[in-house]
Amino acid sequence: MNASTATTSMPRLTRRWWFWLVLLAAVLVAIWGGLKFSSTGKRAELAAGYLAHVVCSCRYVGNRDMPSCETDREPGTEIVTVTDDPARRQVTASVPLLASRTARYDPEFGCALDMP
């Protein structure tokens, strides 16, 4: 292989690499968009909101700890992750890459979901 063939084959290989990388990114964005804005995305939003409200009520209205509140989960909500912020008295539930909802505790009104 001489120097001229090595320099001409390298840009072609790089262009092919970028083509497949851009194509893969486009396919992943299309799949994510299809899930996010379909009924799957709406169900994920519903599950995150439901679980944020239930766990917030359990923690701050019922004064229970997080392990105790985990027993209140409905079947099928295993994919939803729940995080507690005791300093702000809020609970955030999220479905990875699809939805996230936060419920805040107010002593006068109880737990309420933030607007999406």
Biopython code that builds the backbone (N, CA, C, O; Angstrom):
import numpy as np
from Bio.PDB.StructureBuilder import StructureBuilder

atoms = [
    (1, "MET", "N", (0.852, -1.167, 0.000)),
    (1, "MET", "CA", (0.000, 0.000, 0.000)),
    (1, "MET", "C", (0.897, 1.229, 0.000)),
    (1, "MET", "O", (1.765, 1.373, 0.861)),
    (2, "ASN", "N", (0.688, 2.092, -0.948)),
    (2, "ASN", "CA", (1.519, 3.299, -0.994)),
    (2, "ASN", "C", (0.830, 4.445, -0.268)),
    (2, "ASN", "O", (-0.301, 4.300, 0.197)),
    (3, "ALA", "N", (1.494, 5.562, -0.174)),
    (3, "ALA", "CA", (0.998, 6.700, 0.605)),
    (3, "ALA", "C", (-0.274, 7.290, 0.010)),
    (3, "ALA", "O", (-1.137, 7.752, 0.756)),
    (4, "SER", "N", (-0.414, 7.289, -1.317)),
    (4, "SER", "CA", (-1.604, 7.905, -1.924)),
    (4, "SER", "C", (-2.859, 7.083, -1.658)),
    (4, "SER", "O", (-3.928, 7.661, -1.462)),
    (5, "THR", "N", (-2.765, 5.756, -1.645)),
    (5, "THR", "CA", (-3.947, 4.939, -1.348)),
    (5, "THR", "C", (-4.350, 5.040, 0.113)),
    (5, "THR", "O", (-5.541, 5.006, 0.423)),
    (6, "ALA", "N", (-3.406, 5.161, 0.998)),
    (6, "ALA", "CA", (-3.718, 5.270, 2.424)),
    (6, "ALA", "C", (-4.449, 6.571, 2.722)),
    (6, "ALA", "O", (-5.352, 6.579, 3.559)),
    (7, "THR", "N", (-4.095, 7.653, 2.079)),
    (7, "THR", "CA", (-4.756, 8.930, 2.347)),
    (7, "THR", "C", (-6.134, 8.991, 1.721)),
    (7, "THR", "O", (-7.014, 9.653, 2.272)),
    (8, "THR", "N", (-6.364, 8.332, 0.595)),
    (8, "THR", "CA", (-7.691, 8.391, -0.028)),
    (8, "THR", "C", (-8.677, 7.448, 0.646)),
    (8, "THR", "O", (-9.870, 7.751, 0.672)),
    (9, "SER", "N", (-8.234, 6.319, 1.193)),
    (9, "SER", "CA", (-9.170, 5.395, 1.833)),
    (9, "SER", "C", (-9.581, 5.861, 3.225)),
    (9, "SER", "O", (-10.667, 5.519, 3.695)),
    (10, "MET", "N", (-8.746, 6.621, 3.875)),
    (10, "MET", "CA", (-9.061, 7.076, 5.232)),
    (10, "MET", "C", (-10.265, 8.017, 5.285)),
    (10, "MET", "O", (-11.138, 7.809, 6.127)),
    (11, "PRO", "N", (-10.362, 9.053, 4.420)),
    (11, "PRO", "CA", (-11.549, 9.912, 4.485)),
    (11, "PRO", "C", (-12.838, 9.159, 4.179)),
    (11, "PRO", "O", (-13.875, 9.453, 4.773)),
    (12, "ARG", "N", (-12.791, 8.188, 3.258)),
    (12, "ARG", "CA", (-13.985, 7.427, 2.926)),
    (12, "ARG", "C", (-14.452, 6.624, 4.139)),
    (12, "ARG", "O", (-15.650, 6.548, 4.412)),
    (13, "LEU", "N", (-13.509, 6.026, 4.865)),
    (13, "LEU", "CA", (-13.842, 5.286, 6.062)),
    (13, "LEU", "C", (-14.424, 6.208, 7.133)),
    (13, "LEU", "O", (-15.380, 5.838, 7.815)),
    (14, "THR", "N", (-13.862, 7.387, 7.281)),
    (14, "THR", "CA", (-14.371, 8.349, 8.256)),
    (14, "THR", "C", (-15.769, 8.811, 7.876)),
    (14, "THR", "O", (-16.631, 8.920, 8.748)),
    (15, "ARG", "N", (-16.021, 9.085, 6.603)),
    (15, "ARG", "CA", (-17.366, 9.495, 6.167)),
    (15, "ARG", "C", (-18.387, 8.382, 6.410)),
    (15, "ARG", "O", (-19.516, 8.649, 6.821)),
    (16, "ARG", "N", (-17.993, 7.159, 6.157)),
    (16, "ARG", "CA", (-18.906, 6.040, 6.381)),
    (16, "ARG", "C", (-19.219, 5.912, 7.872)),
    (16, "ARG", "O", (-20.364, 5.677, 8.256)),
    (17, "TRP", "N", (-18.190, 6.069, 8.708)),
    (17, "TRP", "CA", (-18.382, 6.022, 10.163)),
    (17, "TRP", "C", (-19.373, 7.092, 10.597)),
    (17, "TRP", "O", (-20.294, 6.790, 11.355)),
    (18, "TRP", "N", (-19.218, 8.320, 10.146)),
    (18, "TRP", "CA", (-20.128, 9.408, 10.526)),
    (18, "TRP", "C", (-21.540, 9.168, 10.010)),
    (18, "TRP", "O", (-22.513, 9.479, 10.697)),
    (19, "PHE", "N", (-21.659, 8.617, 8.804)),
    (19, "PHE", "CA", (-22.979, 8.311, 8.258)),
    (19, "PHE", "C", (-23.725, 7.363, 9.189)),
    (19, "PHE", "O", (-24.877, 7.628, 9.534)),
    (20, "TRP", "N", (-23.093, 6.254, 9.606)),
    (20, "TRP", "CA", (-23.747, 5.281, 10.466)),
    (20, "TRP", "C", (-24.016, 5.843, 11.855)),
    (20, "TRP", "O", (-25.021, 5.509, 12.482)),
    (21, "LEU", "N", (-23.122, 6.690, 12.330)),
    (21, "LEU", "CA", (-23.329, 7.304, 13.637)),
    (21, "LEU", "C", (-24.540, 8.240, 13.620)),
    (21, "LEU", "O", (-25.353, 8.218, 14.544)),
    (22, "VAL", "N", (-24.660, 9.052, 12.584)),
    (22, "VAL", "CA", (-25.807, 9.964, 12.456)),
    (22, "VAL", "C", (-27.094, 9.168, 12.253)),
    (22, "VAL", "O", (-28.133, 9.509, 12.818)),
    (23, "LEU", "N", (-27.024, 8.116, 11.455)),
    (23, "LEU", "CA", (-28.204, 7.276, 11.233)),
    (23, "LEU", "C", (-28.660, 6.611, 12.537)),
    (23, "LEU", "O", (-29.858, 6.555, 12.816)),
    (24, "LEU", "N", (-27.727, 6.115, 13.323)),
    (24, "LEU", "CA", (-28.067, 5.508, 14.606)),
    (24, "LEU", "C", (-28.698, 6.530, 15.542)),
    (24, "LEU", "O", (-29.688, 6.231, 16.212)),
    (25, "ALA", "N", (-28.137, 7.725, 15.593)),
    (25, "ALA", "CA", (-28.693, 8.783, 16.443)),
    (25, "ALA", "C", (-30.118, 9.128, 16.004)),
    (25, "ALA", "O", (-30.996, 9.311, 16.848)),
    (26, "ALA", "N", (-30.352, 9.217, 14.711)),
    (26, "ALA", "CA", (-31.687, 9.542, 14.200)),
    (26, "ALA", "C", (-32.690, 8.446, 14.557)),
    (26, "ALA", "O", (-33.829, 8.744, 14.916)),
    (27, "VAL", "N", (-32.281, 7.203, 14.463)),
    (27, "VAL", "CA", (-33.178, 6.096, 14.799)),
    (27, "VAL", "C", (-33.504, 6.114, 16.292)),
    (27, "VAL", "O", (-34.654, 5.903, 16.679)),
    (28, "LEU", "N", (-32.505, 6.364, 17.124)),
    (28, "LEU", "CA", (-32.750, 6.422, 18.565)),
    (28, "LEU", "C", (-33.673, 7.574, 18.940)),
    (28, "LEU", "O", (-34.542, 7.415, 19.797)),
    (29, "VAL", "N", (-33.499, 8.724, 18.314)),
    (29, "VAL", "CA", (-34.383, 9.867, 18.573)),
    (29, "VAL", "C", (-35.801, 9.556, 18.111)),
    (29, "VAL", "O", (-36.766, 9.929, 18.778)),
    (30, "ALA", "N", (-35.933, 8.881, 16.982)),
    (30, "ALA", "CA", (-37.266, 8.518, 16.486)),
    (30, "ALA", "C", (-37.958, 7.535, 17.430)),
    (30, "ALA", "O", (-39.155, 7.660, 17.691)),
    (31, "ILE", "N", (-37.220, 6.576, 17.932)),
    (31, "ILE", "CA", (-37.804, 5.615, 18.875)),
    (31, "ILE", "C", (-38.212, 6.317, 20.162)),
    (31, "ILE", "O", (-39.308, 6.088, 20.674)),
    (32, "TRP", "N", (-37.332, 7.176, 20.690)),
    (32, "TRP", "CA", (-37.651, 7.912, 21.913)),
    (32, "TRP", "C", (-38.893, 8.785, 21.701)),
    (32, "TRP", "O", (-39.787, 8.803, 22.547)),
    (33, "GLY", "N", (-38.952, 9.501, 20.586)),
    (33, "GLY", "CA", (-40.111, 10.355, 20.310)),
    (33, "GLY", "C", (-41.387, 9.547, 20.167)),
    (33, "GLY", "O", (-42.454, 9.961, 20.621)),
    (34, "GLY", "N", (-41.268, 8.389, 19.532)),
    (34, "GLY", "CA", (-42.433, 7.530, 19.394)),
    (34, "GLY", "C", (-42.959, 7.057, 20.730)),
    (34, "GLY", "O", (-44.170, 6.983, 20.939)),
    (35, "LEU", "N", (-42.053, 6.738, 21.631)),
    (35, "LEU", "CA", (-42.483, 6.307, 22.964)),
    (35, "LEU", "C", (-42.992, 7.469, 23.809)),
    (35, "LEU", "O", (-44.010, 7.352, 24.491)),
    (36, "LYS", "N", (-42.278, 8.587, 23.759)),
    (36, "LYS", "CA", (-42.601, 9.737, 24.613)),
    (36, "LYS", "C", (-43.990, 10.301, 24.301)),
    (36, "LYS", "O", (-44.735, 10.651, 25.216)),
    (37, "PHE", "N", (-44.333, 10.390, 23.038)),
    (37, "PHE", "CA", (-45.576, 11.052, 22.657)),
    (37, "PHE", "C", (-46.686, 10.082, 22.269)),
    (37, "PHE", "O", (-47.696, 10.489, 21.694)),
    (38, "SER", "N", (-46.506, 8.822, 22.578)),
    (38, "SER", "CA", (-47.557, 7.836, 22.319)),
    (38, "SER", "C", (-48.306, 7.564, 23.620)),
    (38, "SER", "O", (-48.112, 8.258, 24.618)),
    (39, "SER", "N", (-49.146, 6.568, 23.594)),
    (39, "SER", "CA", (-49.863, 6.211, 24.818)),
    (39, "SER", "C", (-48.901, 5.681, 25.874)),
    (39, "SER", "O", (-49.191, 5.762, 27.068)),
    (40, "THR", "N", (-47.759, 5.138, 25.450)),
    (40, "THR", "CA", (-46.756, 4.675, 26.416)),
    (40, "THR", "C", (-46.220, 5.845, 27.230)),
    (40, "THR", "O", (-46.056, 5.734, 28.445)),
    (41, "GLY", "N", (-45.947, 6.960, 26.568)),
    (41, "GLY", "CA", (-45.466, 8.144, 27.270)),
    (41, "GLY", "C", (-46.514, 8.710, 28.218)),
    (41, "GLY", "O", (-46.191, 9.165, 29.315)),
    (42, "LYS", "N", (-47.765, 8.679, 27.790)),
    (42, "LYS", "CA", (-48.847, 9.170, 28.646)),
    (42, "LYS", "C", (-49.032, 8.265, 29.868)),
    (42, "LYS", "O", (-49.306, 8.744, 30.968)),
    (43, "ARG", "N", (-48.880, 6.973, 29.668)),
    (43, "ARG", "CA", (-48.978, 6.038, 30.796)),
    (43, "ARG", "C", (-47.805, 6.220, 31.754)),
    (43, "ARG", "O", (-47.971, 6.119, 32.970)),
    (44, "ALA", "N", (-46.639, 6.485, 31.216)),
    (44, "ALA", "CA", (-45.471, 6.737, 32.065)),
    (44, "ALA", "C", (-45.683, 7.996, 32.893)),
    (44, "ALA", "O", (-45.344, 8.027, 34.076)),
    (45, "GLU", "N", (-46.239, 9.031, 32.282)),
    (45, "GLU", "CA", (-46.544, 10.276, 32.999)),
    (45, "GLU", "C", (-47.581, 10.029, 34.095)),
    (45, "GLU", "O", (-47.458, 10.554, 35.202)),
    (46, "LEU", "N", (-48.583, 9.241, 33.788)),
    (46, "LEU", "CA", (-49.614, 8.902, 34.762)),
    (46, "LEU", "C", (-49.039, 8.100, 35.930)),
    (46, "LEU", "O", (-49.343, 8.384, 37.089)),
    (47, "ALA", "N", (-48.209, 7.101, 35.627)),
    (47, "ALA", "CA", (-47.610, 6.278, 36.678)),
    (47, "ALA", "C", (-46.692, 7.099, 37.568)),
    (47, "ALA", "O", (-46.704, 6.937, 38.788)),
    (48, "ALA", "N", (-45.897, 7.980, 36.972)),
    (48, "ALA", "CA", (-44.989, 8.816, 37.768)),
    (48, "ALA", "C", (-45.780, 9.757, 38.677)),
    (48, "ALA", "O", (-45.436, 9.919, 39.847)),
    (49, "GLY", "N", (-46.822, 10.369, 38.155)),
    (49, "GLY", "CA", (-47.646, 11.265, 38.962)),
    (49, "GLY", "C", (-48.359, 10.540, 40.080)),
    (49, "GLY", "O", (-48.402, 11.026, 41.210)),
    (50, "TYR", "N", (-48.915, 9.391, 39.779)),
    (50, "TYR", "CA", (-49.618, 8.607, 40.793)),
    (50, "TYR", "C", (-48.684, 8.214, 41.927)),
    (50, "TYR", "O", (-49.006, 8.388, 43.102)),
    (51, "LEU", "N", (-47.515, 7.679, 41.558)),
    (51, "LEU", "CA", (-46.592, 7.213, 42.588)),
    (51, "LEU", "C", (-45.993, 8.361, 43.385)),
    (51, "LEU", "O", (-45.770, 8.217, 44.588)),
    (52, "ALA", "N", (-45.724, 9.503, 42.746)),
    (52, "ALA", "CA", (-45.214, 10.665, 43.488)),
    (52, "ALA", "C", (-46.233, 11.108, 44.535)),
    (52, "ALA", "O", (-45.865, 11.416, 45.669)),
    (53, "HIS", "N", (-47.499, 11.142, 44.164)),
    (53, "HIS", "CA", (-48.536, 11.570, 45.096)),
    (53, "HIS", "C", (-48.729, 10.570, 46.228)),
    (53, "HIS", "O", (-48.843, 10.961, 47.389)),
    (54, "VAL", "N", (-48.767, 9.289, 45.900)),
    (54, "VAL", "CA", (-48.969, 8.254, 46.919)),
    (54, "VAL", "C", (-47.820, 8.243, 47.916)),
    (54, "VAL", "O", (-48.051, 8.187, 49.124)),
    (55, "VAL", "N", (-46.577, 8.295, 47.425)),
    (55, "VAL", "CA", (-45.430, 8.241, 48.329)),
    (55, "VAL", "C", (-45.317, 9.538, 49.135)),
    (55, "VAL", "O", (-44.952, 9.492, 50.309)),
    (56, "CYS", "N", (-45.619, 10.686, 48.536)),
    (56, "CYS", "CA", (-45.606, 11.947, 49.278)),
    (56, "CYS", "C", (-46.622, 11.893, 50.420)),
    (56, "CYS", "O", (-46.316, 12.300, 51.541)),
    (57, "SER", "N", (-47.806, 11.402, 50.146)),
    (57, "SER", "CA", (-48.825, 11.291, 51.192)),
    (57, "SER", "C", (-48.389, 10.318, 52.276)),
    (57, "SER", "O", (-48.600, 10.568, 53.463)),
    (58, "CYS", "N", (-47.791, 9.225, 51.877)),
    (58, "CYS", "CA", (-47.305, 8.237, 52.836)),
    (58, "CYS", "C", (-46.233, 8.846, 53.735)),
    (58, "CYS", "O", (-46.268, 8.675, 54.953)),
    (59, "ARG", "N", (-45.272, 9.563, 53.125)),
    (59, "ARG", "CA", (-44.140, 10.119, 53.878)),
    (59, "ARG", "C", (-44.548, 11.269, 54.790)),
    (59, "ARG", "O", (-44.197, 11.285, 55.970)),
    (60, "TYR", "N", (-45.286, 12.227, 54.247)),
    (60, "TYR", "CA", (-45.484, 13.481, 54.970)),
    (60, "TYR", "C", (-46.863, 13.633, 55.603)),
    (60, "TYR", "O", (-47.011, 14.403, 56.552)),
    (61, "VAL", "N", (-47.852, 12.939, 55.120)),
    (61, "VAL", "CA", (-49.161, 12.959, 55.783)),
    (61, "VAL", "C", (-49.230, 11.808, 56.785)),
    (61, "VAL", "O", (-49.685, 11.985, 57.915)),
    (62, "GLY", "N", (-48.771, 10.623, 56.358)),
    (62, "GLY", "CA", (-48.797, 9.458, 57.235)),
    (62, "GLY", "C", (-47.580, 9.323, 58.136)),
    (62, "GLY", "O", (-47.551, 8.454, 59.007)),
    (63, "ASN", "N", (-46.568, 10.175, 57.937)),
    (63, "ASN", "CA", (-45.330, 10.158, 58.735)),
    (63, "ASN", "C", (-44.676, 8.779, 58.781)),
    (63, "ASN", "O", (-44.246, 8.324, 59.841)),
    (64, "ARG", "N", (-44.603, 8.114, 57.616)),
    (64, "ARG", "CA", (-43.952, 6.807, 57.530)),
    (64, "ARG", "C", (-42.592, 6.967, 56.856)),
    (64, "ARG", "O", (-42.338, 7.976, 56.198)),
    (65, "ASP", "N", (-41.724, 5.977, 57.017)),
    (65, "ASP", "CA", (-40.412, 6.034, 56.369)),
    (65, "ASP", "C", (-40.499, 5.443, 54.959)),
    (65, "ASP", "O", (-41.484, 4.792, 54.612)),
    (66, "MET", "N", (-39.458, 5.678, 54.148)),
    (66, "MET", "CA", (-39.472, 5.256, 52.747)),
    (66, "MET", "C", (-39.620, 3.746, 52.577)),
    (66, "MET", "O", (-40.407, 3.325, 51.730)),
    (67, "PRO", "N", (-38.906, 2.902, 53.335)),
    (67, "PRO", "CA", (-39.116, 1.459, 53.151)),
    (67, "PRO", "C", (-40.565, 1.033, 53.402)),
    (67, "PRO", "O", (-41.074, 0.133, 52.734)),
    (68, "SER", "N", (-41.211, 1.666, 54.344)),
    (68, "SER", "CA", (-42.612, 1.369, 54.610)),
    (68, "SER", "C", (-43.500, 1.833, 53.447)),
    (68, "SER", "O", (-44.465, 1.158, 53.089)),
    (69, "CYS", "N", (-43.166, 2.979, 52.868)),
    (69, "CYS", "CA", (-43.961, 3.511, 51.752)),
    (69, "CYS", "C", (-43.792, 2.678, 50.479)),
    (69, "CYS", "O", (-44.685, 2.657, 49.632)),
    (70, "GLU", "N", (-42.652, 1.992, 50.337)),
    (70, "GLU", "CA", (-42.442, 1.144, 49.160)),
    (70, "GLU", "C", (-43.466, 0.018, 49.090)),
    (70, "GLU", "O", (-43.738, -0.499, 48.006)),
    (71, "THR", "N", (-44.036, -0.369, 50.223)),
    (71, "THR", "CA", (-45.035, -1.441, 50.223)),
    (71, "THR", "C", (-46.365, -0.976, 49.636)),
    (71, "THR", "O", (-47.224, -1.806, 49.339)),
    (72, "ASP", "N", (-46.553, 0.325, 49.463)),
    (72, "ASP", "CA", (-47.801, 0.855, 48.894)),
    (72, "ASP", "C", (-47.813, 0.847, 47.371)),
    (72, "ASP", "O", (-48.813, 1.229, 46.763)),
    (73, "ARG", "N", (-46.739, 0.425, 46.755)),
    (73, "ARG", "CA", (-46.676, 0.411, 45.285)),
    (73, "ARG", "C", (-47.688, -0.564, 44.700)),
    (73, "ARG", "O", (-47.938, -1.638, 45.248)),
    (74, "GLU", "N", (-48.256, -0.164, 43.587)),
    (74, "GLU", "CA", (-49.145, -1.051, 42.844)),
    (74, "GLU", "C", (-48.305, -1.959, 41.943)),
    (74, "GLU", "O", (-47.213, -1.566, 41.533)),
    (75, "PRO", "N", (-48.785, -3.157, 41.628)),
    (75, "PRO", "CA", (-48.060, -4.010, 40.679)),
    (75, "PRO", "C", (-47.960, -3.308, 39.323)),
    (75, "PRO", "O", (-48.917, -2.691, 38.855)),
    (76, "GLY", "N", (-46.799, -3.414, 38.711)),
    (76, "GLY", "CA", (-46.581, -2.777, 37.420)),
    (76, "GLY", "C", (-45.853, -1.453, 37.505)),
    (76, "GLY", "O", (-45.515, -0.869, 36.476)),
    (77, "THR", "N", (-45.601, -0.963, 38.719)),
    (77, "THR", "CA", (-44.892, 0.313, 38.865)),
    (77, "THR", "C", (-43.433, 0.108, 39.254)),
    (77, "THR", "O", (-42.796, 1.021, 39.779)),
    (78, "GLU", "N", (-42.903, -1.081, 39.002)),
    (78, "GLU", "CA", (-41.525, -1.373, 39.381)),
    (78, "GLU", "C", (-40.514, -0.528, 38.605)),
    (78, "GLU", "O", (-39.420, -0.269, 39.107)),
    (79, "ILE", "N", (-40.856, -0.098, 37.401)),
    (79, "ILE", "CA", (-39.927, 0.684, 36.577)),
    (79, "ILE", "C", (-39.818, 2.139, 37.056)),
    (79, "ILE", "O", (-38.867, 2.841, 36.713)),
    (80, "VAL", "N", (-40.783, 2.574, 37.836)),
    (80, "VAL", "CA", (-40.792, 3.957, 38.320)),
    (80, "VAL", "C", (-39.838, 4.087, 39.508)),
    (80, "VAL", "O", (-39.954, 3.353, 40.489)),
    (81, "THR", "N", (-38.894, 5.026, 39.410)),
    (81, "THR", "CA", (-37.983, 5.274, 40.526)),
    (81, "THR", "C", (-38.502, 6.448, 41.342)),
    (81, "THR", "O", (-39.023, 7.420, 40.796)),
    (82, "VAL", "N", (-38.353, 6.342, 42.650)),
    (82, "VAL", "CA", (-38.865, 7.367, 43.553)),
    (82, "VAL", "C", (-37.709, 7.913, 44.384)),
    (82, "VAL", "O", (-36.930, 7.152, 44.959)),
    (83, "THR", "N", (-37.607, 9.247, 44.441)),
    (83, "THR", "CA", (-36.598, 9.893, 45.291)),
    (83, "THR", "C", (-37.303, 10.853, 46.239)),
    (83, "THR", "O", (-38.266, 11.527, 45.873)),
    (84, "ASP", "N", (-36.806, 10.894, 47.447)),
    (84, "ASP", "CA", (-37.388, 11.722, 48.495)),
    (84, "ASP", "C", (-36.427, 12.856, 48.821)),
    (84, "ASP", "O", (-35.220, 12.639, 48.932)),
    (85, "ASP", "N", (-36.952, 14.049, 48.971)),
    (85, "ASP", "CA", (-36.162, 15.215, 49.374)),
    (85, "ASP", "C", (-36.770, 15.762, 50.664)),
    (85, "ASP", "O", (-37.654, 16.616, 50.613)),
    (86, "PRO", "N", (-36.306, 15.279, 51.824)),
    (86, "PRO", "CA", (-36.909, 15.696, 53.091)),
    (86, "PRO", "C", (-36.734, 17.189, 53.382)),
    (86, "PRO", "O", (-37.578, 17.789, 54.047)),
    (87, "ALA", "N", (-35.650, 17.792, 52.894)),
    (87, "ALA", "CA", (-35.436, 19.222, 53.154)),
    (87, "ALA", "C", (-36.528, 20.065, 52.503)),
    (87, "ALA", "O", (-36.966, 21.062, 53.076)),
    (88, "ARG", "N", (-36.964, 19.675, 51.323)),
    (88, "ARG", "CA", (-38.021, 20.412, 50.610)),
    (88, "ARG", "C", (-39.397, 19.801, 50.812)),
    (88, "ARG", "O", (-40.405, 20.364, 50.383)),
    (89, "ARG", "N", (-39.435, 18.645, 51.470)),
    (89, "ARG", "CA", (-40.679, 17.911, 51.684)),
    (89, "ARG", "C", (-41.375, 17.621, 50.362)),
    (89, "ARG", "O", (-42.548, 17.935, 50.161)),
    (90, "GLN", "N", (-40.603, 17.010, 49.472)),
    (90, "GLN", "CA", (-41.150, 16.665, 48.171)),
    (90, "GLN", "C", (-40.653, 15.282, 47.745)),
    (90, "GLN", "O", (-39.601, 14.820, 48.186)),
    (91, "VAL", "N", (-41.421, 14.648, 46.893)),
    (91, "VAL", "CA", (-41.100, 13.338, 46.353)),
    (91, "VAL", "C", (-41.168, 13.436, 44.842)),
    (91, "VAL", "O", (-42.125, 13.980, 44.290)),
    (92, "THR", "N", (-40.146, 12.907, 44.168)),
    (92, "THR", "CA", (-40.108, 12.901, 42.712)),
    (92, "THR", "C", (-40.105, 11.454, 42.237)),
    (92, "THR", "O", (-39.303, 10.640, 42.695)),
    (93, "ALA", "N", (-41.008, 11.147, 41.318)),
    (93, "ALA", "CA", (-41.070, 9.819, 40.709)),
    (93, "ALA", "C", (-40.800, 9.976, 39.224)),
    (93, "ALA", "O", (-41.279, 10.917, 38.592)),
    (94, "SER", "N", (-40.023, 9.041, 38.664)),
    (94, "SER", "CA", (-39.707, 9.168, 37.246)),
    (94, "SER", "C", (-39.595, 7.809, 36.580)),
    (94, "SER", "O", (-39.188, 6.820, 37.189)),
    (95, "VAL", "N", (-39.970, 7.795, 35.309)),
    (95, "VAL", "CA", (-39.770, 6.655, 34.432)),
    (95, "VAL", "C", (-38.618, 7.064, 33.527)),
    (95, "VAL", "O", (-38.723, 8.074, 32.830)),
    (96, "PRO", "N", (-37.531, 6.320, 33.515)),
    (96, "PRO", "CA", (-36.343, 6.747, 32.784)),
    (96, "PRO", "C", (-36.631, 7.135, 31.329)),
    (96, "PRO", "O", (-37.232, 6.374, 30.571)),
    (97, "LEU", "N", (-36.188, 8.333, 30.968)),
    (97, "LEU", "CA", (-36.272, 8.903, 29.619)),
    (97, "LEU", "C", (-37.681, 9.258, 29.155)),
    (97, "LEU", "O", (-37.840, 9.768, 28.046)),
    (98, "LEU", "N", (-38.708, 9.007, 29.967)),
    (98, "LEU", "CA", (-40.071, 9.257, 29.501)),
    (98, "LEU", "C", (-40.839, 10.274, 30.327)),
    (98, "LEU", "O", (-41.492, 11.150, 29.760)),
    (99, "ALA", "N", (-40.780, 10.185, 31.643)),
    (99, "ALA", "CA", (-41.635, 11.059, 32.455)),
    (99, "ALA", "C", (-41.034, 11.266, 33.839)),
    (99, "ALA", "O", (-40.291, 10.428, 34.350)),
    (100, "SER", "N", (-41.375, 12.396, 34.424)),
    (100, "SER", "CA", (-40.974, 12.705, 35.792)),
    (100, "SER", "C", (-42.011, 13.649, 36.389)),
    (100, "SER", "O", (-42.400, 14.638, 35.768)),
    (101, "ARG", "N", (-42.452, 13.331, 37.604)),
    (101, "ARG", "CA", (-43.425, 14.175, 38.301)),
    (101, "ARG", "C", (-42.987, 14.356, 39.742)),
    (101, "ARG", "O", (-42.369, 13.470, 40.333)),
    (102, "THR", "N", (-43.314, 15.520, 40.304)),
    (102, "THR", "CA", (-42.951, 15.847, 41.675)),
    (102, "THR", "C", (-44.199, 16.223, 42.455)),
    (102, "THR", "O", (-45.048, 16.973, 41.973)),
    (103, "ALA", "N", (-44.299, 15.690, 43.669)),
    (103, "ALA", "CA", (-45.385, 16.044, 44.594)),
    (103, "ALA", "C", (-44.758, 16.723, 45.798)),
    (103, "ALA", "O", (-43.781, 16.229, 46.361)),
    (104, "ARG", "N", (-45.329, 17.870, 46.194)),
    (104, "ARG", "CA", (-44.831, 18.631, 47.340)),
    (104, "ARG", "C", (-45.866, 18.615, 48.462)),
    (104, "ARG", "O", (-47.075, 18.610, 48.230)),
    (105, "TYR", "N", (-45.349, 18.607, 49.669)),
    (105, "TYR", "CA", (-46.225, 18.610, 50.840)),
    (105, "TYR", "C", (-46.390, 20.030, 51.354)),
    (105, "TYR", "O", (-45.417, 20.764, 51.524)),
    (106, "ASP", "N", (-47.638, 20.400, 51.599)),
    (106, "ASP", "CA", (-47.971, 21.680, 52.220)),
    (106, "ASP", "C", (-48.782, 21.350, 53.473)),
    (106, "ASP", "O", (-49.761, 20.609, 53.392)),
    (107, "PRO", "N", (-48.388, 21.889, 54.633)),
    (107, "PRO", "CA", (-49.099, 21.529, 55.873)),
    (107, "PRO", "C", (-50.595, 21.838, 55.843)),
    (107, "PRO", "O", (-51.386, 21.170, 56.510)),
    (108, "GLU", "N", (-50.973, 22.836, 55.077)),
    (108, "GLU", "CA", (-52.390, 23.218, 55.029)),
    (108, "GLU", "C", (-53.191, 22.369, 54.047)),
    (108, "GLU", "O", (-54.348, 22.039, 54.306)),
    (109, "PHE", "N", (-52.569, 22.014, 52.909)),
    (109, "PHE", "CA", (-53.305, 21.335, 51.837)),
    (109, "PHE", "C", (-52.898, 19.882, 51.603)),
    (109, "PHE", "O", (-53.561, 19.182, 50.837)),
    (110, "GLY", "N", (-51.841, 19.416, 52.232)),
    (110, "GLY", "CA", (-51.373, 18.055, 52.002)),
    (110, "GLY", "C", (-50.457, 18.006, 50.800)),
    (110, "GLY", "O", (-49.791, 18.991, 50.481)),
    (111, "CYS", "N", (-50.418, 16.858, 50.127)),
    (111, "CYS", "CA", (-49.534, 16.682, 48.979)),
    (111, "CYS", "C", (-50.248, 17.045, 47.684)),
    (111, "CYS", "O", (-51.414, 16.705, 47.483)),
    (112, "ALA", "N", (-49.537, 17.734, 46.823)),
    (112, "ALA", "CA", (-50.086, 18.112, 45.514)),
    (112, "ALA", "C", (-48.995, 17.984, 44.474)),
    (112, "ALA", "O", (-47.826, 18.259, 44.745)),
    (113, "LEU", "N", (-49.389, 17.560, 43.267)),
    (113, "LEU", "CA", (-48.444, 17.435, 42.164)),
    (113, "LEU", "C", (-48.118, 18.812, 41.597)),
    (113, "LEU", "O", (-48.989, 19.675, 41.487)),
    (114, "ASP", "N", (-46.859, 19.003, 41.243)),
    (114, "ASP", "CA", (-46.470, 20.217, 40.523)),
    (114, "ASP", "C", (-47.043, 20.145, 39.110)),
    (114, "ASP", "O", (-47.303, 19.061, 38.589)),
    (115, "MET", "N", (-47.232, 21.287, 38.513)),
    (115, "MET", "CA", (-47.708, 21.318, 37.129)),
    (115, "MET", "C", (-46.602, 20.804, 36.209)),
    (115, "MET", "O", (-45.432, 21.134, 36.403)),
    (116, "PRO", "N", (-46.964, 20.003, 35.213)),
    (116, "PRO", "CA", (-45.921, 19.464, 34.295)),
    (116, "PRO", "C", (-45.345, 20.534, 33.399)),
    (116, "PRO", "O", (-44.471, 20.249, 32.581)),
]
sb = StructureBuilder()
sb.init_structure("model")
sb.init_model(0)
sb.init_chain("A")
sb.init_seg("    ")
for serial, (resi, resn, name, xyz) in enumerate(atoms, 1):
    if name == "N":
        sb.init_residue(resn, " ", resi, " ")
    sb.init_atom(name, np.array(xyz, "f"), 0.0, 1.0, " ", f" {name:<3s}", serial, name[0])
structure = sb.get_structure()
